[in-house]
Amino acid sequence: MTVTLERETRTAPAAGWRRVCPLDELEPAWGEAAYIDGLQLALFRLASGEVYAVAQQDPATLANVMARGIIGSRGSSPTIASPLHKEVYDLRTGECFSDPSLRLASYATRIVDGFIEVEL
């Protein structure tokens, strides 16, 4: 059997903030996948309490695996390393440190009344 992976394309949802889940349901230093308005995201809560959201789709392989990536840092930049080929991305900007031709979509987050919200 042959499986063909494609870059996710979607009709953009109306811009704005989307409530995802209670903050306490997201374990520190661990990623979780979320499906919001037809978009697959990977959410990360760092030990510092900061929450980041990026695309679930790995730009290098097109597999939806980023929530299983390895959290780390480069200097003051929080990072996520792809679980497949270990490309390292800045969680704030989506910039790839190991291959400048790759970029991971990143999304603003905020905490409101104990819930994580993501801006699409």
trRosetta pair geometry for C-beta under 8 A, 3 or more apart (Angstrom, degrees):
i j d omega theta_ij theta_ji phi_ij phi_ji
5 61 7.4 20 89 149 164 64
5 62 3.9 143 136 106 125 126
5 63 6.6 -61 -124 -70 157 57
6 9 7.5 -49 136 0 113 98
6 62 6.7 170 81 -170 6 143
7 57 7.2 119 -144 144 58 154
7 62 6.1 -98 -77 -120 53 111
8 39 7.6 108 148 -132 145 65
8 40 6.9 -149 -94 30 160 103
8 55 7.4 -170 39 -161 136 121
8 57 5.3 -165 -9 -28 117 155
10 38 5.0 157 -152 127 139 120
10 39 6.3 -141 47 -79 164 79
11 38 7.5 30 52 82 74 159
12 15 7.6 2 156 -60 115 74
12 120 7.7 164 -168 151 81 106
13 37 3.7 -9 -62 166 156 145
13 38 6.8 158 -53 36 109 103
13 39 7.3 -101 -4 -15 119 117
13 120 5.5 15 65 121 112 150
15 119 7.7 20 -175 -179 79 85
15 120 6.3 -151 -132 94 46 73
16 119 7.0 -108 151 -141 19 72
16 120 6.7 -1 57 50 47 86
17 110 7.2 -41 -131 41 132 115
17 112 7.9 67 157 -7 148 144
17 117 4.6 21 -179 166 110 126
17 118 7.1 151 -152 76 62 29
17 119 5.2 -38 -91 -91 66 71
17 120 7.9 154 -105 11 18 73
18 36 5.1 124 114 -169 155 129
18 37 6.5 -128 -89 -16 156 116
18 117 6.3 160 75 -157 35 75
18 118 5.4 -23 59 61 92 82
18 119 7.7 156 13 -97 74 23
18 120 5.9 35 -9 -14 119 113
19 112 7.6 -90 -101 61 96 115
19 115 5.2 1 -150 147 103 139
19 116 7.6 119 -158 81 55 49
19 117 5.3 -40 -94 -98 51 86
20 34 5.3 -8 -156 -152 119 158
20 36 6.4 -57 -103 -78 92 130
20 41 8.0 -80 -117 72 139 139
20 43 6.7 147 144 -74 159 152
20 53 8.0 -179 -51 -93 160 135
20 115 7.2 159 50 172 60 90
20 116 4.7 -40 55 92 112 99
20 117 6.6 169 -1 -105 86 28
20 118 5.6 57 -44 -6 125 105
21 25 4.9 -89 153 67 120 134
21 26 6.6 124 89 -43 122 97
21 34 7.2 -137 -13 -105 115 127
21 43 7.9 175 34 63 117 170
21 115 6.9 -172 104 -151 20 81
21 116 5.7 6 58 40 66 108
22 25 4.8 95 68 -6 86 105
22 114 5.8 -6 -147 141 87 95
22 115 5.6 -61 -101 -101 46 67
22 116 7.5 76 149 2 8 82
23 26 6.2 -66 -165 34 42 105
23 45 7.2 120 -166 -110 78 141
23 51 7.2 -111 -127 -59 94 142
23 111 5.6 21 -72 -129 134 118
23 114 5.6 -117 16 -173 106 56
23 115 6.6 -149 -28 -110 78 14
23 116 5.6 125 -85 -46 67 86
24 114 7.2 -16 -8 -173 97 103
26 30 7.6 -173 178 76 65 90
26 32 5.8 -122 -122 14 85 134
26 43 6.0 -81 -124 123 137 121
26 44 7.9 146 177 -166 124 13
26 45 4.3 123 124 -19 113 132
26 51 6.9 67 97 -119 158 115
26 116 6.5 43 -11 -31 143 147
27 30 4.2 13 84 41 107 131
27 32 7.8 117 26 -43 81 113
27 45 6.8 171 90 56 26 120
28 45 5.2 -86 -101 111 49 100
28 46 6.7 14 -154 142 84 18
28 47 5.0 82 176 -95 127 52
28 49 7.9 -40 -105 -80 112 43
29 45 7.6 -55 -12 88 33 69
29 46 6.7 58 -73 -141 59 42
29 47 5.6 21 -50 -53 104 88
29 71 5.7 -148 -150 57 64 146
30 44 7.6 -175 88 -134 27 69
30 45 7.4 -4 51 48 67 87
30 71 7.9 -95 -65 -9 20 133
31 42 5.2 -4 -170 -177 122 103
31 43 6.7 147 -155 74 66 45
31 44 5.1 -32 -97 -86 78 85
31 66 7.1 -130 -177 127 157 63
31 67 3.8 -177 136 -166 115 59
31 68 6.3 -127 69 -57 127 22
31 69 6.2 65 -20 42 157 75
31 71 7.3 166 -44 -50 96 105
31 80 7.4 75 -76 -131 136 128
32 42 7.4 153 77 -157 33 57
32 43 5.1 -22 63 60 85 98
32 67 5.7 -39 136 -157 6 128
33 40 6.5 -17 -166 -168 105 93
33 41 7.1 147 -158 81 55 47
33 42 5.9 -34 -99 -100 61 64
33 43 7.7 162 -102 15 11 81
33 56 5.5 55 -131 -115 99 134
33 64 7.4 66 -127 158 137 105
33 67 4.2 -108 -58 -20 76 159
34 40 7.6 152 80 -156 45 47
34 41 4.8 -20 64 65 94 99
34 42 7.7 164 19 -94 79 17
34 43 5.5 43 -9 -18 122 117
34 53 7.8 -50 44 -131 129 111
34 118 7.7 157 91 -9 147 149
35 38 7.6 14 -180 -101 88 11
35 39 7.3 158 -157 75 51 40
35 40 5.7 -21 -102 -99 73 64
35 41 7.6 177 -84 21 24 76
36 39 5.4 -30 71 62 75 93
36 41 6.0 -1 17 4 112 123
36 118 6.4 149 43 63 175 133
36 120 6.8 -156 120 -65 121 129
37 120 6.2 -19 50 -80 143 173
39 55 7.9 -87 180 -120 99 77
39 120 6.8 155 25 -124 155 124
40 55 7.1 61 89 -168 76 65
40 56 3.7 -71 134 34 101 135
40 57 6.6 96 77 -36 118 84
40 64 5.4 -20 130 -141 158 127
41 53 5.1 -5 -178 -168 130 102
41 54 6.9 143 -159 75 78 29
41 55 6.6 -75 -114 -116 56 28
41 56 5.7 175 -151 -37 2 93
41 107 6.7 -47 -126 22 131 141
41 118 6.6 4 -155 -145 176 171
42 53 7.2 154 76 -153 47 53
42 54 5.3 -21 59 66 97 82
42 55 7.1 21 11 104 93 24
42 56 4.7 131 -41 -98 87 65
42 66 4.0 -121 -19 98 157 101
42 67 3.8 -157 -130 -69 99 71
42 69 7.2 60 166 13 159 111
42 80 7.5 127 111 -165 138 166
43 51 6.6 -7 -171 -172 97 100
43 52 7.3 161 -154 84 50 48
43 53 5.3 -17 -100 -99 73 79
43 67 7.2 15 33 -115 53 103
43 109 7.7 111 -134 -99 96 146
43 116 6.7 77 -154 146 143 160
43 118 7.7 -108 -94 -68 109 128
44 51 6.9 163 85 -153 49 53
44 52 4.8 -9 58 57 100 94
44 53 7.8 -176 21 -75 71 36
44 54 7.8 10 1 10 111 100
44 67 8.0 -172 -64 -132 82 62
44 71 6.0 150 -158 -94 136 123
44 78 7.9 178 109 151 137 130
44 80 6.6 -153 -46 -79 157 123
44 91 6.4 -84 57 -135 139 140
45 49 7.2 -22 -173 -149 92 29
45 50 7.4 167 -152 86 51 41
45 51 5.1 -18 -100 -100 73 82
46 49 6.9 -35 76 30 77 21
46 50 4.8 7 37 57 117 88
46 51 7.6 -152 10 -76 76 34
46 52 7.4 50 -27 -3 103 105
46 71 6.9 179 -105 -176 81 141
46 78 6.0 -85 -78 -128 146 144
50 78 7.0 -159 89 -30 139 161
51 109 4.6 -109 101 125 99 151
51 111 6.8 116 14 -58 134 97
51 116 5.5 -132 164 -124 165 117
52 78 6.6 -167 -34 100 150 136
52 80 7.9 -156 98 -35 139 121
52 91 4.1 10 -179 167 168 118
52 92 7.0 -91 -120 -74 124 48
52 106 7.2 -42 -173 -151 99 105
52 109 6.3 -154 -112 7 21 136
53 106 7.0 125 88 -164 59 59
53 107 4.2 -42 93 64 113 106
53 108 7.7 -11 45 69 111 16
53 109 5.1 130 -6 -61 106 113
53 118 4.7 30 -14 -120 173 122
54 66 6.0 -101 95 144 111 151
54 80 6.6 -148 29 32 152 149
54 89 7.0 114 -148 115 162 141
54 91 6.4 -109 -41 -141 125 66
54 94 6.3 151 -132 -97 110 89
54 104 5.1 18 -174 145 126 116
54 105 6.4 142 -164 85 66 56
54 106 4.9 -31 -103 -102 81 67
54 107 7.0 -176 -87 13 29 81
55 59 7.7 82 78 -54 134 85
55 66 6.7 96 98 11 58 155
55 94 7.8 53 10 -124 99 123
55 104 5.7 -151 41 -171 99 75
55 105 4.0 74 -34 49 116 100
55 106 7.8 -84 -9 -64 76 37
56 64 4.6 26 129 -158 109 87
56 65 7.4 117 171 19 77 19
56 66 5.2 -160 -150 37 37 103
56 67 6.0 -14 -127 -24 92 98
57 62 6.1 -11 -172 -153 108 46
57 63 7.2 162 -146 84 63 24
57 64 5.3 -39 -87 -93 64 67
57 66 7.1 -13 42 -14 13 115
58 61 4.7 14 95 44 125 91
58 62 6.7 -70 72 -14 76 11
58 63 5.2 6 30 57 117 74
58 64 7.6 -157 -1 -88 78 17
58 65 5.5 -11 -29 49 119 95
58 66 5.8 164 -70 -61 72 87
58 82 5.0 83 -132 -134 120 124
58 84 6.0 52 -161 22 175 127
58 85 7.9 127 173 24 139 95
58 87 7.7 128 -165 44 101 119
58 104 8.0 -36 -133 -103 40 107
59 62 7.7 22 -151 -71 20 53
59 87 7.7 -84 60 87 94 156
59 96 7.3 -111 60 -58 137 135
59 102 4.5 143 100 -160 132 99
59 103 6.3 128 -88 60 167 37
59 104 5.7 -128 -19 -80 118 65
60 82 6.4 -75 32 -46 123 176
60 84 7.3 -162 82 81 116 122
60 85 5.6 -90 110 43 152 136
60 87 5.4 145 -27 -10 142 145
60 99 7.2 89 -88 54 116 152
60 102 5.7 -21 -63 -109 84 147
61 65 7.6 -2 74 26 128 126
61 82 7.4 142 9 179 114 143
61 84 5.2 -26 -11 92 156 163
61 85 6.7 154 -43 -8 116 114
63 84 6.3 108 48 -50 136 149
65 68 5.3 -55 -179 41 79 111
65 69 7.3 109 128 -52 79 79
65 82 7.1 71 93 -163 109 81
65 83 5.3 -111 150 47 119 113
65 84 6.1 91 79 -34 153 106
66 69 5.2 -15 -164 -22 54 121
66 80 6.4 58 -172 140 95 141
66 82 6.7 -56 -105 -113 72 71
66 83 7.8 -179 -113 2 26 94
66 104 7.0 126 -116 -146 150 133
68 83 4.5 -18 107 -34 97 155
69 80 4.3 69 108 176 143 97
69 81 5.4 170 -174 72 100 45
69 82 5.6 -54 -109 -108 112 22
69 83 5.2 -128 -93 -38 49 81
70 80 7.1 143 68 -160 41 54
70 81 4.3 -15 56 51 97 107
70 83 6.9 126 -23 -88 81 70
70 86 7.7 -3 28 -125 125 80
71 78 7.2 -19 -165 -174 92 95
71 79 7.2 144 -160 84 46 56
71 80 6.0 -25 -98 -101 57 70
72 78 7.8 154 90 -162 35 53
72 79 4.9 -25 73 68 80 104
72 80 7.7 150 26 -92 73 24
72 81 6.3 28 13 -19 121 108
72 88 7.3 -51 61 -138 123 117
73 76 7.3 -39 -176 -158 119 11
73 77 6.2 153 -160 81 73 50
73 78 5.5 -44 -100 -107 86 42
73 79 5.7 160 -104 10 24 93
74 77 4.9 -14 63 62 83 108
74 79 5.5 65 -8 -40 92 136
74 88 6.9 104 -43 145 128 136
74 90 7.4 -80 42 -90 117 84
74 97 5.9 134 -40 -88 168 161
77 90 4.9 -55 -179 -127 129 100
77 91 7.6 159 170 28 79 76
77 92 6.6 -110 -145 17 86 115
78 90 7.4 93 73 -162 53 60
78 91 4.4 -38 102 33 99 127
78 92 6.7 105 48 -31 91 90
79 88 5.2 7 180 -176 136 97
79 89 6.3 148 -156 75 79 41
79 90 6.0 -52 -99 -101 76 38
79 91 6.1 -161 -106 -22 18 88
79 97 7.2 -31 -122 -4 136 133
80 88 7.5 164 83 -151 34 56
80 89 5.4 -19 61 61 83 96
80 91 5.5 93 -16 -78 98 94
80 104 7.6 -98 66 93 117 172
81 86 5.0 -3 177 -152 114 63
81 87 6.9 166 -153 79 63 33
81 88 4.8 -26 -97 -96 82 75
81 89 7.6 165 -89 16 32 71
82 85 5.7 9 91 50 128 67
82 86 6.0 -124 64 -68 79 11
82 87 4.7 32 8 44 122 81
82 88 7.8 -119 3 -68 75 33
82 89 7.5 74 -42 -9 84 108
83 86 7.9 24 -135 -74 12 57
86 98 7.5 55 117 -2 75 172
87 96 5.5 -21 171 -151 116 117
87 97 8.0 158 179 52 69 67
87 98 4.9 -146 -139 60 65 122
87 99 5.7 -52 -129 19 120 111
87 102 6.1 -11 -179 77 155 158
88 96 7.0 121 76 -159 47 63
88 97 4.6 -29 88 46 103 113
88 98 5.1 98 27 -18 84 108
89 94 6.0 -20 -174 -155 118 39
89 95 6.7 155 -153 79 67 38
89 96 5.3 -37 -94 -96 77 62
89 97 7.2 -165 -90 1 23 81
89 102 7.8 -92 -87 118 104 109
89 104 4.4 21 -150 12 158 136
90 93 4.6 14 94 44 127 91
90 94 6.6 -38 69 17 81 14
90 95 4.6 21 21 50 119 89
90 97 7.0 107 -41 -44 84 96
90 106 7.9 -49 100 -56 77 152
91 106 6.8 128 172 -123 41 128
92 106 6.5 78 148 169 19 162
93 106 6.1 174 165 22 7 151
94 103 5.1 58 133 -179 107 79
94 104 4.0 -147 -150 73 86 65
94 105 5.8 12 -114 -102 152 6
94 106 4.0 -147 -46 -19 100 102
95 100 7.8 -14 -168 -126 89 66
95 103 6.6 -25 -105 -120 37 83
96 99 5.0 -26 127 64 135 68
96 100 6.4 -169 75 -94 92 23
96 101 7.6 -38 59 58 135 41
96 102 4.0 40 -15 80 160 96
96 103 6.2 -118 -12 -81 97 39
96 104 6.9 111 -64 -13 88 91
99 102 4.7 51 94 9 107 111
107 118 5.1 37 128 -170 134 103
107 119 6.0 -176 -179 65 91 64
107 120 6.7 -13 -138 -91 132 48
108 118 7.2 141 82 -159 52 53
108 119 4.2 4 65 34 104 121
109 116 6.2 -22 -165 -166 114 93
109 117 6.7 148 -158 80 60 50
109 118 5.5 -27 -100 -99 77 65
109 119 7.5 -145 -75 5 30 80
110 116 7.9 146 79 -155 36 49
110 117 5.2 -19 63 61 83 101
110 119 7.7 52 0 -33 102 100
111 114 7.0 10 180 -110 100 13
111 115 7.0 155 -156 73 61 34
111 116 6.2 -33 -100 -95 70 52
111 117 7.4 165 -98 16 19 83
112 115 5.7 -30 69 61 72 89
112 117 5.4 18 12 -11 113 129
